[in-house]
């Protein structure tokens, strides 16, 4: 949300815009110590986050993308109050949460909800759907939540009659819809999705992504979307941050980062993304892999080098052949005439006379 603010003297009043932040992260560091393997030395330290800073405005769709192990989920857990940073500051709705104990995070549970990666792992198999969706409402002291459960089931495209069923009686996409309905039950202002479609089939991903897009628009939610797939983030988010080894290496509008990446790692990430149009054009997997390797080689030269993806379109598939050795004789392209069979039979033992 953007508000106007008047500054200056009464004779020369000027207007400036003030952006209300839903999430503010400043210099967050998170270190984990591994178990010790020696009696005299402590265990090694794993630096999961290295001074991460970002701002998410109210109503913004913010994506975090990166390879596995880059610190995406760790940052998400710290934003959701499920973990505490080693150092740094995290504010949600203007309230510092990085040092608050769990008993004082009730306001955060009402404002921020999560959608996890594996719906079968995040849903209790012994609870019915109506109890799963109503669980955050019961935790906040609400009673008689059946009408709200039916409303949420219809909002995510499920029949209200399915409230009496168990999670194992649904498909993977339907279970993720139930997870989204549970996250929307307390009417949050911020929705955090940790790779919500990576465990789903390709045919179901588009349905869940379109559902998230519709719900975020209809309910005016702030969305923080984490994924390792840049194409998925581009479909849902308007701003993206690229993470690598616990750091944000590039951040900006999604189309800009996708079409004109600046950092070498962002270029590698974009070049490694599958390109359906190139595959449909007849370029084989080997050719696409060679282009990705060439893009990585160019991007490793310098940050200011041209975009390796901005190459002219070839009219057809180009093949590379090895140089021919001059000492090797060149075969005659004219084929030899077909030899005429000799009518004279081959010499050999005469056949035995029949008795």
N, C-alpha and C positions, 0 to 999 in steps of 0.2 A: 504494500500500500504506500502511496506517495502523497505527501501533504505539502501545501505551500507555506512558506515562512517568510515574513517580511523582515528585512534587515536594513540597516543604515539609518540616517537621520530622517526626520519628518520631511525635510526639503527634498531629499532624494531617496525615496523608498524603493528598494529592490526586492524582488522575489527570488527565492531559491527553493529547491526541492529537497525534502527530507524523506529518506526512505526508511520505513519502519522494518526493522530486522526481526525475522522470526527466529533465526539461529545465528549466533556469532561465535566463531572459533578463533582463538588467538594463541599461536605458538604452542600448540599441543604436542607434547612428547609422551610416548608410552613405551616403556622398556619392560621386558620380561626376562627374568633370570632362569636359566635352565638348571636342572638338577646337577649338583656337583659330581664330578668324576674322580676327584682327588681329595685326600684327607687334608691337604695343606693349602689348596687353592679353591676359591669359590667357583661356582658354575659360571659359564659364559653368559653374557647379556645379549639378548635379541632386541634390536631397536625396531619396534613395529611402526612407530610414528616418529618423524623427525621434524618437529617445528611446523605443524600444519596450521594454516590460517585460511579461513573462508567466511563469507557472509551469504546468508540466504534470506532474501526479502520475503515479506508476506505475499502469498499468492504465487510465488515463483516455483518453477519446476526445475529443480537442480539435480543434475546427474553427476555421479562419480563413477569413473570408468578406469579400468586397469587390469593387469593380469593377476592371476591367482597369487596370493602371498604379498601383495603390495601394500596392504593395510586398510583396504576399504571397509571390511566388516569390523575391524577394530575401531576405526573412526566412528562407524555407525553405532556401535555399542556405547561409546563414550557420549555421543550426542543424545542417545536414548536414556542415559543414566544407568546403564547396566554395568558399566565399568568406570573407573576413575583414572584420569591421566597422571602420569608421573610428574608433569609440570604443565603449566599453561592454563588457559581460561576457556570455559564453555558457558555461554548464556543462551537460554531458551526463553523467548518472550521477555527479554530484559532481566531475567533472574539468573544469577550465577548458580550453576548446579554441580560444578566439578568437585566441590568439597562438601556437599550436603549429604547427610546420612539417608538411608533408604526410607526411614519413617517420615521424612520431610519432603519426599518426592511425590506426594499424592497429587499435587497440582499438575506435575509433569505427566503422570499417567492419564490424566483427563485431557490434556492438550495434545499429547503425542502418542501415536500408536504405531505398531510395526506389523509388517507382512513379511513372513520369513520365507526362506528358499524352498524348503521341503514341506508341503502341506501335511503329508502323512506324519511327519515327525513333530509338527507343531500342534496337531490336534490330538486330544486324548481319545484313544480308541474305545474307552469304556463309557464315554459320555455321549449322550444324544446331541444332535445338532442344536436343538433349542437351548440346551444347557451350555454348550460351547459358546454360542453367540452371546448368551446372557451373562456369561461369567464376568466380564469387566463391569457390567452394570451392577451385578450383585456385590462385587468388591467395593463399589462406590456407594452402596447402601440403597440401591433402587430395588423395588419389588414390583411384582405383577408385570413382567417384561414380555409376555407372550405376544402382545400386539406389536411391540417394537421388533421382536424377532421376525415375525411374519413380514413386516415392512422392509426389513433389511434383506430378507431372502428374495423378495420381489425386486429390490433394487439391484441385486447382483445377478438377476436372471434365473432364479430357482423358484420352484413352486413352494408355497407355504406348507403344503402337506409333507414336504420332505423334512420338516423339523423333528419328526419322531424317529428318523433313521440314524444309523451310526456312520462314522466316517468311511469305514471300509466298503460301504454300499454305494459309494460315489466313485466317479472317475477322477483322474488327477486334476483336470481342469475344474471340475465341480468342487473338489476339495479346496482348491485355491480360491474359488469364489466364496466358500464358507469362511476361509481365513480373512478375506477382505471384508466380509460382513461383520465378523467379530471385531476387526480393527475399527470399523465405522460405528460400532454400537455406542460408545460413550460420546459420540459427536465431537471428535477431535478437530483441532485446527491444523495439525501437522501430521502427514502420513509418510512414514519411512518404510521403503520397500527394499529388502535385501535380496537381490536377484530373484524376483518373484516368478519368473518364467523359465529359468534355466533348467528346472527339473521337469518341464512339460514337453509334450510332443510339439513338433513344429506346427502342426495343424491347429493346435489349441493356443499357441502363444499369441497369435494375432487377436484372438477373441478376448483373452485376459488383458492384453495391452489396450485394446479399444475400450474395455470396461473401465480400466483405471483412468484412462484419458477422459472418459465421459463423467465419471464420478468426481474427479478432481475439478473439472470445469463446473459441474452442477452445484457442488457443495463449496466451491471457492476455497479449496484446500491448498496448503503448501506441501509440495511433494519433494522428497529427497529419495532419489532412485539410484540404486547401486547395481552395477552390472559389469561383466567383463566384455560384453558385446556392444561395440560402439553403435551399430546400426539400431539396436533396440533402444539405446539411450536417445538417439537422434529422433526416433519416432515419438517419444514421450516428452522429452525435456527441451527447454529453451536455452539452458545454460549447462555447461559441462566442465568438470575438472578432471584432468588426467593425472593419475597417481602412478608413481614408480618408486619402489623401495622406500615406502613410508613418507614420500614427499609429493607435493603437488607440483608437477613440472610445467603444466600449462592449464589455463583456465580462460573461458570466454564463451561467446555465443556458440551454440552447437553447430550451426552451419559453417561458421568461420573456422572452428577447430577441425571439423570434418573435411572441408574443402581446401583450407589453406593452413595446415598445421605448421607451427614454427619450431617446436622442440624436436630434436631427433627421435626421441622415444615416441612422441605423438605421431610422427611420420611413420615409424615402424608399425605402430598399432593400426593406423589407418590402412597402410599397405597390406597388412596381414588379414584384414577383414575380407570375407568372401564377397565376390562381386558377381551377382547373378547375371547382369547384362553381358559381362565379359565371357562368362561360361556359355550363355546362349548364343554368343557370336561365333562359337566354334573354337575358342582358345582352350586348349587342354589344360589339365592340372599341372603338367610339367612346365608349360609356358607361364602359367600364373605363378608358380613357385619361383621360376627364374626372374620374373618381374619383381616379385616381392624381395628376393635377394638383392637385386640391383637397386631397389629403393632403399634398402637398409645400408648398402654400401655408400650410396650418395648422401644419405642423411647423416652418416657417421663422420663425414668430412668436416662440416661446420654447421652451426645453427643457422647462419645466414645464407646457406646454399639454396638454390631454387627447389621448388616442390618437385620431388621425383615423380609424383603422380601426374603432373602436367606434361604429358607427352603427346605427340601427334598421333592421330588414329591411323593405323596401318590399314591399307585396303584389304589385305589378306594375311594369312598366317605365314610368317617368315621363318624359314628354316636355316640353320647354321650348319655348314659342312666344313670338314677339316681340309686344310690345304693338301693338294695332291703332290706326292713326291715326283720330281722330274725324272728320277731314274726308273720309275715304274713304267713299264710299257703301257700305252693306252690301247685298250681293246678296240678292234674294228667294230664300229656300230652296225655294219652290214651283216645280217645273220647269214650263216653258212646255209647253202642249199640242202634240202633234205636228201640224204643219201638214198640211192635207188637200191632196193634189195637185190642180191645176186640170185638169179633163178637156179644156179647150180647148187645142189644140196651139199652140205658140209660133209667132209670125209669122215668116215667112221666105220665101225664094224657093220658088215652087211646083216640085214635082218635074217633070222632063221626061217627056213622053209616050214610052212605049215604041214603038219602030218597028213 
